[in-house]
Amino acid sequence: MALDDNQLGSFLRTRREKVDAASAGVVDTTRRRVTGLRREELALLAGVTSWLRTTKTRS
């Protein structure tokens, strides 16, 4: 059973919201509008690039 984009996005968002930036070792120098890690921060910690997601969204 495959998840559609909206379900997958919701799942990933809920997981990112559960991780505090400070506890993940991310230095936060800006104000956050939402709780949790940003996509770019998660990608950096995971050792992957968020380029594909950004490029796919823009096209």
C-alpha positions in Angstrom: 0.0 0.0 0.0 1.6 3.3 -1.1 1.2 6.6 0.6 0.2 9.5 -1.4 2.3 12.7 -1.2 0.0 14.3 1.4 0.1 11.4 3.8 3.8 11.0 3.5 4.3 14.7 4.1 2.1 14.6 7.1 4.0 11.7 8.5 7.4 13.3 8.1 6.2 16.6 9.5 4.9 14.9 12.7 8.2 13.2 13.2 10.2 16.4 12.6 8.0 18.2 15.1 8.9 15.7 17.9 12.7 16.6 17.7 13.9 19.7 19.4 16.6 21.5 17.5 18.8 22.0 20.6 18.5 18.3 21.6 19.6 17.3 18.1 22.6 19.5 18.4 21.5 22.2 15.9 22.6 25.7 16.8 19.5 27.8 16.4 20.1 31.5 15.9 16.8 32.5 14.3 13.2 32.6 15.5 11.2 29.5 14.7 7.6 29.7 13.5 6.9 26.0 14.1 8.3 23.5 16.5 10.8 20.8 15.5 13.5 20.5 12.9 13.4 22.2 9.6 13.7 20.0 6.4 17.2 21.3 5.7 18.4 20.6 9.3 17.1 17.1 9.2 18.7 16.5 5.8 22.0 17.8 7.2 21.9 15.6 10.3 21.0 12.6 8.1 23.8 13.3 5.7 21.6 13.7 2.6 20.6 16.7 0.5 17.3 18.4 0.5 18.0 19.6 -3.1 15.7 17.0 -4.7 12.7 17.9 -2.6 13.2 21.6 -3.3 13.7 21.1 -7.0 10.7 18.8 -7.3 8.5 21.3 -5.5 9.5 24.2 -7.8 8.9 22.4 -11.1 
